[in-house]
Amino acid sequence: VEDEGIVGLDIQSKLEAMGYDVPSVVSTAADAISAAERMRPDLVLMDIQLEGDMDGVDAARRIGDDYEIPVVYLTAYSDETTLARAKTAQTFGYLLKPFEERELYTTVEIALFRHRAETDKARLEERVRQAEKMEAVGQLSAGIAHHFNLMLQGIIGNLDLASMSATDDLRPFLHDATYDAERAARLIRQLMLFHKDEEQSTHTRLDALDLLREI
């Protein structure tokens, strides 16, 4: 983003000679914001003094906030007021004109590296937050499963007691209820084992014929 056309073309030529792709050169803040939205570049080189209602600092703030694209300032002004305003918008570099090609290359590389590092850090922090949420959900599930298991044991015990004095016509219904309660208890125990991690669970041999008979 450079309001002096010749300077903009010169910077573009230098960047392309270094191996970078320059998708666009614009001269106003409004065009810069529009190009950033449309092209989503990896980096924006931004002149601070621009014609129009917005300057480079305003454009950099919009681009950083809306599209999370890093901005490096290119300017011939180094006064404290300009620097203070530039710091209010997240900046990844500050180059004073005129600058050497090596300075340009170093600043661009550092800005790109810093942005990647911050993006990776943000992603890692989000993954940690998600893992903490899953752990909290797991603990809650284990607690609920424990209480359900206690209730089911009480239900099964009472069904056994009821079966002892039940009439013959009621026994099949009590048997089915006990069977379903025991299945629910097994499911709850599996949930509790899952929370305790797989290495604490045990593997047992399964008799396929017994399973088929049960089904």
MARBA-3410 file (N, C-alpha, C, O; in Angstrom, 1 decimal):
215
0.9,-1.2,0.0,0.0,0.0,0.0,0.9,1.2,0.0,1.6,1.5,1.0 ~ 0.9,2.0,-1.1,1.9,3.1,-1.3,1.2,4.1,-2.2,0.8,3.8,-3.3 ~ 1.2,5.4,-1.7,0.5,6.4,-2.5,1.4,7.0,-3.6,0.9,7.8,-4.4 ~ 2.6,6.7,-3.6,3.5,7.1,-4.6,3.8,6.0,-5.6,4.4,5.0,-5.2 ~ 3.2,6.1,-6.8,3.2,4.9,-7.7,4.6,4.4,-8.0,4.8,3.2,-8.0
5.6,5.3,-8.3,6.9,4.8,-8.6,7.5,4.1,-7.4,8.2,3.0,-7.6 ~ 7.3,4.6,-6.2,7.9,3.9,-5.0,7.2,2.5,-4.9,7.9,1.6,-4.6 ~ 5.9,2.5,-5.1,5.2,1.2,-5.0,5.7,0.2,-5.9,5.9,-1.0,-5.6 ~ 5.9,0.6,-7.2,6.5,-0.4,-8.2,7.9,-0.8,-7.9,8.3,-1.9,-8.1 ~ 8.7,0.1,-7.3,10.1,-0.2,-6.9,10.1,-1.3,-5.8,10.8,-2.2,-5.9
9.2,-1.1,-4.8,9.1,-2.1,-3.7,8.6,-3.4,-4.3,9.1,-4.5,-3.9 ~ 7.7,-3.4,-5.1,7.1,-4.6,-5.7,8.2,-5.3,-6.5,8.4,-6.5,-6.3 ~ 9.0,-4.6,-7.2,10.1,-5.2,-8.0,11.1,-5.9,-7.1,11.6,-7.0,-7.3 ~ 11.5,-5.2,-5.9,12.4,-5.7,-5.0,11.9,-7.0,-4.3,12.6,-8.0,-4.2 ~ 10.6,-7.0,-4.0,10.0,-8.1,-3.3,10.0,-9.3,-4.3,10.3,-10.5,-3.8
9.6,-9.1,-5.5,9.6,-10.2,-6.5,10.9,-10.8,-6.8,11.1,-12.0,-7.0 ~ 12.0,-9.9,-6.7,13.3,-10.4,-6.9,13.8,-11.2,-5.8,14.6,-12.1,-5.9 ~ 13.2,-11.0,-4.6,13.5,-11.9,-3.4,12.7,-13.2,-3.4,13.0,-14.0,-2.5 ~ 11.8,-13.3,-4.3,11.0,-14.6,-4.4,9.6,-14.5,-3.9,8.9,-15.5,-3.8 ~ 9.2,-13.3,-3.5,7.8,-13.1,-3.0,6.9,-12.8,-4.1,7.2,-12.3,-5.2
5.6,-13.2,-3.9,4.5,-12.9,-4.9,3.8,-11.7,-4.4,3.3,-11.7,-3.2 ~ 3.7,-10.6,-5.2,3.0,-9.4,-4.8,1.7,-9.3,-5.6,1.7,-9.0,-6.8 ~ 0.6,-9.7,-5.0,-0.7,-9.8,-5.8,-1.3,-8.5,-6.1,-2.1,-8.4,-7.1 ~ -0.9,-7.4,-5.4,-1.6,-6.1,-5.7,-0.8,-5.0,-5.1,-0.1,-5.1,-4.0 ~ -0.8,-3.8,-5.7,-0.2,-2.6,-5.2,-1.3,-1.5,-5.3,-1.8,-1.2,-6.4
-1.7,-1.0,-4.1,-2.8,0.0,-4.1,-2.3,1.2,-3.4,-1.2,1.3,-2.8 ~ -3.1,2.3,-3.5,-2.6,3.6,-3.1,-3.5,4.3,-2.0,-3.1,5.3,-1.4 ~ -4.6,3.7,-1.6,-5.5,4.3,-0.6,-5.8,3.2,0.5,-5.7,2.0,0.2 ~ -6.2,3.7,1.6,-6.6,2.8,2.7,-7.8,2.0,2.4,-7.9,0.8,2.6 ~ -8.8,2.6,1.7,-10.0,1.9,1.3,-9.7,0.8,0.3,-10.2,-0.3,0.5
-8.8,1.0,-0.6,-8.4,0.0,-1.6,-7.6,-1.1,-0.9,-7.7,-2.3,-1.2 ~ -6.9,-0.7,0.1,-6.1,-1.7,0.9,-7.0,-2.7,1.6,-6.8,-3.9,1.6 ~ -8.0,-2.2,2.3,-9.0,-3.0,3.0,-9.7,-3.9,2.0,-9.9,-5.1,2.3 ~ -10.1,-3.4,0.9,-10.9,-4.1,-0.1,-10.0,-5.3,-0.6,-10.4,-6.4,-0.8 ~ -8.7,-4.9,-0.9,-7.8,-6.0,-1.5,-7.5,-7.0,-0.5,-7.4,-8.2,-0.8
-7.4,-6.6,0.8,-7.1,-7.6,1.9,-8.3,-8.6,2.0,-8.1,-9.8,2.2 ~ -9.5,-8.1,2.0,-10.7,-8.9,2.1,-10.8,-9.9,0.9,-11.1,-11.0,1.0 ~ -10.4,-9.4,-0.3,-10.6,-10.2,-1.5,-9.4,-11.2,-1.7,-9.7,-12.3,-2.1 ~ -8.2,-10.8,-1.4,-7.0,-11.7,-1.7,-6.5,-12.4,-0.5,-5.9,-13.5,-0.6 ~ -6.7,-11.9,0.7,-6.2,-12.6,2.0,-4.7,-12.9,1.8,-4.4,-14.1,1.9
-3.9,-11.9,1.7,-2.5,-12.1,1.6,-1.9,-12.6,2.9,-2.5,-12.4,4.0 ~ -0.6,-13.1,2.8,0.1,-13.4,4.1,0.6,-12.2,4.8,0.8,-12.3,6.0 ~ 0.8,-11.1,4.1,1.4,-9.9,4.8,1.0,-8.7,4.0,0.9,-8.8,2.7 ~ 0.8,-7.6,4.7,0.6,-6.3,4.0,1.7,-5.3,4.4,2.0,-5.1,5.6 ~ 2.3,-4.7,3.4,3.2,-3.6,3.6,2.5,-2.3,3.5,1.9,-2.0,2.4
2.4,-1.5,4.5,1.5,-0.4,4.6,2.2,0.9,4.8,2.9,1.2,5.8 ~ 2.1,1.8,3.8,2.5,3.2,4.0,1.6,3.9,5.0,0.4,3.7,4.9 ~ 2.1,4.7,5.9,1.3,5.4,6.9,0.5,6.6,6.3,-0.7,6.7,6.5 ~ 1.3,7.4,5.6,0.7,8.7,5.1,0.0,8.4,3.8,0.7,8.2,2.7 ~ -1.3,8.3,3.8,-2.1,8.1,2.6,-3.2,9.1,2.4,-3.6,9.7,3.4
-3.5,9.4,1.2,-4.6,10.4,0.9,-6.0,9.8,1.2,-6.2,8.5,1.1 ~ -6.9,10.6,1.6,-8.2,10.2,1.9,-8.6,10.3,3.4,-7.8,10.9,4.2 ~ -9.8,9.8,3.7,-10.2,9.9,5.1,-9.5,9.1,6.1,-9.4,9.4,7.3 ~ -8.9,8.0,5.6,-8.1,7.0,6.5,-6.7,7.0,6.1,-6.3,7.1,4.9 ~ -5.8,6.9,7.1,-4.4,6.7,6.8,-4.0,5.2,7.0,-4.9,4.4,7.2
-2.7,5.0,6.9,-2.3,3.6,7.0,-2.5,2.9,8.3,-2.8,1.7,8.4 ~ -2.5,3.7,9.4,-2.8,3.1,10.7,-4.2,2.7,10.8,-4.5,1.6,11.3 ~ -5.1,3.5,10.3,-6.6,3.1,10.3,-6.8,1.8,9.5,-7.5,0.9,9.9 ~ -6.2,1.8,8.3,-6.3,0.6,7.5,-5.7,-0.6,8.1,-6.3,-1.7,8.0 ~ -4.5,-0.5,8.7,-3.9,-1.6,9.4,-4.7,-2.2,10.5,-4.8,-3.4,10.7
-5.4,-1.3,11.3,-6.2,-1.7,12.4,-7.4,-2.5,11.8,-7.8,-3.6,12.4 ~ -8.0,-2.0,10.8,-9.2,-2.8,10.2,-8.7,-4.1,9.6,-9.4,-5.1,9.8 ~ -7.6,-4.1,8.9,-7.1,-5.4,8.3,-6.7,-6.4,9.4,-7.0,-7.6,9.2 ~ -6.1,-5.9,10.4,-5.7,-6.8,11.5,-6.9,-7.4,12.2,-7.0,-8.6,12.5 ~ -7.9,-6.5,12.6,-9.0,-6.9,13.3,-10.0,-7.8,12.5,-10.5,-8.8,13.1
-10.2,-7.4,11.3,-11.2,-8.1,10.5,-10.7,-9.4,9.8,-11.4,-10.4,9.7 ~ -9.4,-9.4,9.4,-8.9,-10.5,8.6,-7.7,-11.2,9.2,-7.2,-12.2,8.7 ~ -7.2,-10.7,10.4,-6.0,-11.3,11.1,-4.8,-11.4,10.1,-4.1,-12.4,10.2 ~ -4.6,-10.4,9.3,-3.5,-10.3,8.4,-2.4,-9.4,9.1,-2.7,-8.3,9.4 ~ -1.2,-9.9,9.2,-0.1,-9.0,9.7,0.2,-7.9,8.8,0.2,-8.0,7.6
0.6,-6.7,9.4,0.9,-5.5,8.7,2.3,-5.0,9.1,2.7,-5.0,10.3 ~ 3.1,-4.6,8.1,4.4,-4.0,8.3,4.3,-2.6,7.8,3.9,-2.4,6.6 ~ 4.7,-1.6,8.6,4.6,-0.2,8.2,5.8,0.2,7.4,6.9,-0.1,7.8 ~ 5.6,0.9,6.3,6.6,1.6,5.5,6.4,3.1,5.6,5.3,3.5,5.1 ~ 7.3,3.8,6.1,7.0,5.3,6.2,8.3,6.1,6.3,9.3,5.6,6.7
8.2,7.3,5.8,9.3,8.2,5.9,9.2,9.1,7.2,10.1,9.9,7.5 ~ 8.2,8.9,8.0,8.0,9.7,9.2,8.2,8.8,10.4,7.7,7.7,10.6 ~ 9.0,9.3,11.4,9.4,8.6,12.6,9.1,9.4,13.8,9.7,9.1,14.9 ~ 8.2,10.3,13.8,7.9,11.1,14.9,7.2,10.3,16.0,6.6,9.3,15.6 ~ 7.2,10.8,17.2,6.6,10.0,18.3,5.1,9.8,18.2,4.6,8.8,18.5
4.5,10.9,17.7,3.0,10.8,17.5,2.6,9.6,16.5,1.7,8.9,16.8 ~ 3.4,9.6,15.4,3.1,8.6,14.4,3.4,7.2,15.0,2.6,6.2,14.8 ~ 4.5,7.0,15.7,4.8,5.8,16.3,3.8,5.3,17.3,3.4,4.2,17.4 ~ 3.3,6.3,18.1,2.3,6.0,19.1,1.0,5.5,18.5,0.4,4.5,19.0 ~ 0.6,6.1,17.4,-0.6,5.7,16.7,-0.4,4.3,16.1,-1.3,3.5,16.1
0.8,4.1,15.6,1.1,2.8,14.9,1.0,1.7,15.9,0.6,0.6,15.6 ~ 1.4,2.0,17.2,1.4,0.9,18.2,0.0,0.5,18.6,-0.2,-0.6,19.2 ~ -0.9,1.4,18.4,-2.3,1.1,18.8,-2.9,0.0,17.9,-3.8,-0.7,18.4 ~ -2.4,-0.1,16.7,-2.8,-1.2,15.8,-1.7,-2.2,15.9,-0.5,-1.9,15.8 ~ -2.1,-3.5,16.0,-1.1,-4.5,16.1,-0.2,-4.5,14.8,-0.6,-4.7,13.7
1.1,-4.2,15.1,2.0,-4.1,14.0,3.1,-5.2,14.1,3.5,-5.6,15.2 ~ 3.6,-5.7,13.0,4.6,-6.8,12.9,5.9,-6.3,12.4,6.8,-7.0,12.2 ~ 6.0,-5.0,12.2,7.3,-4.4,11.8,7.2,-2.9,11.4,6.0,-2.5,11.2 ~ 8.3,-2.2,11.3,8.3,-0.8,11.1,9.5,-0.5,10.3,10.6,-0.5,10.9 ~ 9.4,-0.1,9.1,10.6,0.3,8.2,10.5,1.7,7.8,9.5,2.3,7.4
11.7,2.4,8.0,11.8,3.8,7.7,12.4,3.9,6.2,13.4,3.3,5.9 ~ 11.7,4.7,5.4,12.2,5.0,4.1,13.3,6.1,4.2,13.3,7.0,5.0 ~ 14.4,5.9,3.3,14.6,4.8,2.4,15.3,3.6,3.2,15.9,3.9,4.2 ~ 15.0,2.4,2.7,15.6,1.3,3.4,16.3,0.4,2.4,16.1,0.4,1.2 ~ 17.2,-0.4,3.0,18.0,-1.3,2.1,17.2,-2.6,1.9,16.3,-2.9,2.6
17.5,-3.3,0.8,16.8,-4.5,0.4,16.9,-5.5,1.5,16.0,-6.3,1.8 ~ 18.1,-5.6,2.2,18.3,-6.6,3.2,17.4,-6.3,4.4,16.9,-7.2,5.0 ~ 17.2,-5.0,4.7,16.3,-4.6,5.8,14.9,-5.0,5.5,14.1,-5.5,6.3 ~ 14.5,-4.8,4.2,13.1,-5.2,3.8,12.9,-6.7,3.9,11.9,-7.2,4.5 ~ 13.9,-7.5,3.4,13.8,-8.9,3.5,13.7,-9.4,5.0,12.9,-10.3,5.3
14.6,-8.9,5.8,14.7,-9.3,7.2,13.3,-9.0,7.9,12.8,-9.8,8.7 ~ 12.8,-7.8,7.7,11.6,-7.4,8.3,10.4,-8.2,7.9,9.6,-8.6,8.7 ~ 10.3,-8.5,6.6,9.2,-9.4,6.1,9.3,-10.8,6.7,8.3,-11.3,7.1 ~ 10.5,-11.4,6.7,10.7,-12.7,7.2,10.3,-12.8,8.7,9.7,-13.7,9.1 ~ 10.8,-11.8,9.5,10.5,-11.8,10.9,9.0,-11.7,11.1,8.4,-12.3,12.0
8.3,-10.8,10.3,6.9,-10.6,10.5,6.1,-11.8,10.2,5.2,-12.2,10.9 ~ 6.5,-12.5,9.1,5.8,-13.8,8.7,6.0,-14.8,9.8,5.1,-15.6,10.1 ~ 7.3,-14.9,10.3,7.6,-16.0,11.3,6.8,-15.7,12.6,6.2,-16.6,13.2 ~ 6.8,-14.4,13.0,6.1,-14.0,14.2,4.6,-14.3,14.1,3.9,-14.8,15.1 ~ 4.0,-14.0,12.9,2.6,-14.2,12.8,2.2,-15.7,12.8,1.3,-16.1,13.4
3.1,-16.5,12.1,2.9,-18.0,12.2,3.0,-18.5,13.6,2.2,-19.3,14.0 ~ 3.9,-18.0,14.3,4.1,-18.4,15.7,2.9,-18.1,16.6,2.4,-18.9,17.4 ~ 2.4,-16.8,16.4,1.3,-16.4,17.2,0.0,-17.2,16.8,-0.8,-17.5,17.7 ~ -0.1,-17.5,15.5,-1.3,-18.3,15.1,-1.2,-19.7,15.6,-2.2,-20.2,16.1 ~ 0.0,-20.3,15.6,0.2,-21.7,16.1,-0.1,-21.7,17.6,-0.7,-22.6,18.1
0.3,-20.6,18.3,0.1,-20.6,19.7,-1.4,-20.5,20.0,-1.9,-21.1,21.0 ~ -2.1,-19.6,19.3,-3.5,-19.5,19.5,-4.3,-20.8,19.2,-5.2,-21.2,20.0 ~ -3.8,-21.5,18.2,-4.5,-22.8,17.9,-4.2,-23.8,19.0,-5.1,-24.6,19.4 ~ -3.0,-23.8,19.5,-2.6,-24.7,20.6,-3.4,-24.4,21.8,-3.9,-25.3,22.5 ~ -3.5,-23.1,22.2,-4.3,-22.7,23.3,-5.8,-23.2,23.2,-6.4,-23.6,24.2
-6.3,-23.0,22.0,-7.7,-23.5,21.7,-7.8,-25.0,21.9,-8.8,-25.4,22.5 ~ -6.9,-25.7,21.4,-6.9,-27.2,21.6,-6.8,-27.6,23.1,-7.5,-28.5,23.5 ~ -6.0,-26.8,23.8,-5.9,-27.1,25.3,-7.2,-26.8,25.9,-7.7,-27.6,26.8 ~ -7.9,-25.7,25.6,-9.2,-25.4,26.1,-10.2,-26.4,25.8,-11.0,-26.8,26.7 ~ -10.2,-26.9,24.6,-11.1,-28.0,24.2,-10.9,-29.3,25.0,-11.8,-30.0,25.4
-9.6,-29.6,25.2,-9.2,-30.8,25.9,-9.7,-30.6,27.4,-10.2,-31.6,28.0 ~ -9.5,-29.4,28.0,-10.0,-29.2,29.3,-11.5,-29.3,29.4,-12.0,-29.9,30.4 ~ -12.2,-28.9,28.4,-13.7,-29.0,28.4,-14.1,-30.5,28.3,-15.0,-30.9,29.0 ~ -13.4,-31.3,27.5,-13.7,-32.7,27.4,-13.4,-33.4,28.7,-14.1,-34.3,29.1 ~ -12.3,-33.0,29.3,-12.0,-33.6,30.6,-13.1,-33.3,31.6,-13.5,-34.2,32.4
-13.6,-32.1,31.6,-14.6,-31.7,32.6,-15.9,-32.5,32.3,-16.6,-33.0,33.2 ~ -16.2,-32.7,31.0,-17.4,-33.4,30.6,-17.2,-34.9,31.0,-18.1,-35.5,31.5 ~ -16.0,-35.4,30.9,-15.7,-36.8,31.3,-15.9,-37.0,32.8,-16.5,-38.0,33.2 ~ -15.4,-36.0,33.6,-15.6,-36.1,35.0,-17.0,-36.1,35.4,-17.5,-36.8,36.3 ~ -17.8,-35.2,34.7,-19.2,-35.1,35.0,-19.9,-36.4,34.6,-20.8,-36.8,35.4
-19.6,-36.9,33.5,-20.2,-38.2,33.0,-19.9,-39.3,34.0,-20.8,-40.1,34.3 ~ -18.7,-39.4,34.5,-18.3,-40.4,35.5,-19.1,-40.3,36.8,-19.5,-41.3,37.3 ~ -19.3,-39.0,37.2,-20.1,-38.8,38.4,-21.5,-39.2,38.3,-22.1,-39.9,39.1 ~ -22.1,-38.9,37.1,-23.5,-39.2,36.8,-23.6,-40.8,36.7,-24.5,-41.4,37.2 ~ -22.6,-41.4,36.0,-22.6,-42.8,35.9,-22.6,-43.5,37.2,-23.2,-44.5,37.4
-21.8,-43.0,38.1,-21.6,-43.6,39.5,-23.0,-43.6,40.2,-23.4,-44.6,40.8 ~ -23.7,-42.5,40.1,-25.0,-42.4,40.8,-26.0,-43.3,40.1,-26.8,-43.9,40.8 ~ -26.0,-43.4,38.8,-26.9,-44.2,38.1,-26.6,-45.7,38.5,-27.6,-46.5,38.7 ~ -25.4,-46.0,38.6,-25.0,-47.4,39.0,-25.6,-47.8,40.4,-26.1,-48.9,40.5 ~ -25.5,-46.8,41.3,-26.0,-47.1,42.6,-27.5,-47.3,42.6,-28.1,-48.2,43.2
-28.2,-46.4,41.8,-29.7,-46.6,41.7,-30.1,-47.9,41.0,-31.0,-48.5,41.4 ~ -29.3,-48.3,40.0,-29.6,-49.5,39.3,-29.4,-50.7,40.2,-30.2,-51.7,40.1 ~ -28.4,-50.7,41.0,-28.1,-51.8,42.0,-29.3,-51.9,42.9,-29.7,-53.0,43.3 ~ -29.8,-50.8,43.4,-31.0,-50.8,44.2,-32.2,-51.4,43.5,-33.0,-52.2,44.1 ~ -32.4,-51.0,42.3,-33.5,-51.5,41.5,-33.4,-53.0,41.3,-34.4,-53.7,41.4
-32.2,-53.5,40.9,-32.0,-54.9,40.7,-32.2,-55.7,42.0,-32.9,-56.8,42.0 ~ -31.8,-55.2,43.1,-32.0,-55.8,44.4,-33.4,-56.0,44.7,-33.9,-57.0,45.2 ~ -34.2,-54.9,44.5,-35.6,-55.0,44.8,-36.4,-55.9,43.9,-37.3,-56.5,44.3 ~ -35.9,-55.9,42.6,-36.6,-56.8,41.7,-36.3,-58.3,42.1,-37.2,-59.1,41.9 ~ -35.1,-58.6,42.6,-34.9,-59.9,43.1,-35.7,-60.3,44.2,-36.3,-61.4,44.3
-35.9,-59.3,45.2,-36.7,-59.6,46.3,-38.2,-59.8,45.9,-38.9,-60.7,46.4 ~ -38.7,-59.0,44.9,-40.0,-59.1,44.4,-40.3,-60.4,43.7,-41.4,-61.0,43.8 ~ -39.2,-60.9,43.1,-39.4,-62.2,42.3,-39.6,-63.4,43.3,-40.2,-64.4,42.9 ~ -39.1,-63.3,44.5,-39.2,-64.4,45.5,-40.6,-64.7,45.9,-41.0,-65.8,46.1 ~ -41.4,-63.6,45.9,-42.8,-63.8,46.4,-43.8,-63.5,45.3,-45.0,-63.4,45.6
-43.4,-63.3,44.1,-44.3,-63.0,43.0,-45.0,-64.2,42.5,-44.6,-65.3,42.7 ~ -46.2,-64.0,42.0,-47.0,-65.1,41.4,-46.4,-65.5,40.0,-45.6,-64.7,39.4 ~ -46.7,-66.6,39.6,-46.1,-67.1,38.3,-46.4,-66.2,37.1,-45.6,-66.1,36.2 ~ -47.6,-65.6,37.1,-47.9,-64.7,36.0,-47.1,-63.4,36.0,-47.0,-62.8,34.9 ~ -46.6,-63.0,37.2,-45.8,-61.8,37.2,-44.3,-62.0,37.0,-43.5,-61.1,36.7
-43.8,-63.3,37.3,-42.4,-63.5,37.2,-41.7,-63.2,35.9,-40.6,-62.6,35.8 ~ -42.4,-63.5,34.7,-41.7,-63.2,33.4,-41.5,-61.6,33.3,-40.5,-61.2,32.7 ~ -42.4,-60.8,33.8,-42.2,-59.4,33.7,-41.1,-58.9,34.6,-40.3,-58.0,34.2 ~ -41.0,-59.5,35.8,-39.9,-59.1,36.7,-38.6,-59.6,36.1,-37.6,-58.9,36.3 ~ -38.6,-60.8,35.5,-37.4,-61.3,34.9,-36.9,-60.3,33.8,-35.7,-60.0,33.7
-37.8,-59.9,32.9,-37.5,-59.0,31.9,-36.9,-57.6,32.4,-36.0,-57.1,31.9 ~ -37.6,-57.2,33.5,-37.1,-55.9,34.1,-35.7,-56.0,34.7,-34.9,-55.1,34.6 ~ -35.5,-57.2,35.3,-34.1,-57.4,35.9,-33.1,-57.5,34.8,-32.0,-57.0,34.9 ~ -33.5,-58.2,33.7,-32.5,-58.3,32.5,-32.2,-56.9,32.0,-31.0,-56.7,31.8 ~ -33.2,-56.1,31.8,-32.9,-54.7,31.2,-32.1,-53.9,32.2,-31.2,-53.1,31.8
-32.4,-54.0,33.5,-31.6,-53.3,34.5,-30.2,-53.7,34.5,-29.3,-52.9,34.7 ~ -29.9,-55.0,34.4,-28.5,-55.5,34.4,-27.8,-55.0,33.1,-26.6,-54.7,33.2 ~ -28.5,-55.0,32.0,-27.9,-54.5,30.8,-27.5,-53.0,31.0,-26.4,-52.6,30.6 ~ -28.4,-52.2,31.6,-28.1,-50.8,31.8,-26.9,-50.7,32.8,-26.1,-49.8,32.6 ~ -26.9,-51.5,33.8,-25.7,-51.5,34.7,-24.4,-51.8,34.0,-23.4,-51.1,34.3
-24.4,-52.7,33.1,-23.2,-53.0,32.3,-22.8,-51.8,31.5,-21.6,-51.5,31.4 ~ -23.8,-51.2,30.9,-23.5,-50.0,30.1,-22.9,-48.9,30.9,-21.9,-48.2,30.5 ~ -23.4,-48.7,32.1,-22.9,-47.7,33.0,-21.4,-48.0,33.4,-20.6,-47.1,33.5 ~ -21.2,-49.3,33.7,-19.8,-49.7,34.1,-18.8,-49.4,32.9,-17.7,-49.1,33.2 ~ -19.3,-49.7,31.7,-18.4,-49.4,30.6,-18.1,-47.9,30.5,-16.9,-47.5,30.2
-19.1,-47.1,30.7,-18.8,-45.6,30.7,-17.8,-45.2,31.8,-17.0,-44.4,31.5 ~ -18.0,-45.8,33.0,-17.0,-45.5,34.0,-15.6,-46.0,33.7,-14.6,-45.3,34.0 ~ -15.5,-47.2,33.1,-14.2,-47.7,32.7,-13.6,-46.8,31.6,-12.4,-46.5,31.6 ~ -14.4,-46.3,30.7,-13.9,-45.4,29.6,-13.3,-44.1,30.2,-12.2,-43.7,29.7 ~ -13.9,-43.6,31.3,-13.3,-42.4,31.9,-12.0,-42.7,32.6,-11.1,-41.8,32.7
-11.8,-43.9,33.1,-10.6,-44.3,33.8,-9.4,-44.6,32.9,-8.4,-45.0,33.3 ~ -9.7,-44.4,31.6,-8.7,-44.7,30.5,-8.6,-46.1,30.1,-8.9,-47.0,30.9 ~ -8.3,-46.4,28.9,-8.4,-47.7,28.3,-7.5,-48.7,29.0,-7.8,-49.9,29.1 ~ -6.3,-48.2,29.4,-5.3,-49.2,30.0,-5.8,-49.8,31.3,-5.3,-50.8,31.7 ~ -6.8,-49.2,31.9,-7.3,-49.7,33.2,-8.5,-50.7,33.0,-8.9,-51.4,33.9
-9.0,-50.7,31.7,-10.1,-51.7,31.4,-9.5,-53.1,31.2,-8.3,-53.2,30.8 ~ -10.3,-54.1,31.4,-9.8,-55.5,31.2,-10.5,-56.1,30.0,-11.6,-55.7,29.6 ~ -9.8,-57.0,29.3,-10.3,-57.7,28.2,-10.6,-59.1,28.6,-9.8,-59.8,29.3 ~ -11.8,-59.6,28.3,-12.2,-60.9,28.6,-12.6,-61.7,27.4,-13.1,-61.1,26.4 ~ -12.5,-63.0,27.5,-12.9,-63.8,26.3,-14.5,-63.9,26.3,-15.1,-63.9,27.3
-15.0,-63.9,25.1,-16.4,-63.9,24.8,-16.9,-65.2,24.2,-16.3,-65.6,23.2 ~ -17.8,-65.8,24.8,-18.4,-67.1,24.2,-19.5,-66.6,23.3,-20.5,-66.1,23.7 ~ -19.3,-66.9,22.0,-20.2,-66.4,21.0,-21.6,-67.1,21.1,-22.6,-66.5,20.9 ~ -21.6,-68.4,21.5,-22.8,-69.1,21.7,-23.7,-68.5,22.8,-24.9,-68.4,22.7 ~ -23.0,-68.2,23.9,-23.7,-67.6,25.0,-24.3,-66.2,24.6,-25.5,-65.9,25.0
-23.6,-65.5,23.8,-24.1,-64.2,23.4,-25.3,-64.3,22.5,-26.2,-63.6,22.6 ~ -25.2,-65.3,21.6,-26.3,-65.6,20.7,-27.6,-66.0,21.4,-28.7,-65.6,21.1 ~ -27.4,-66.9,22.4,-28.5,-67.3,23.3,-29.2,-66.1,24.0,-30.4,-66.0,24.0 ~ -28.3,-65.2,24.5,-28.8,-64.0,25.2,-29.6,-63.1,24.3,-30.7,-62.6,24.6 ~ -29.1,-63.0,23.0,-29.8,-62.1,22.0,-31.1,-62.8,21.7,-31.9,-62.3,20.8
END
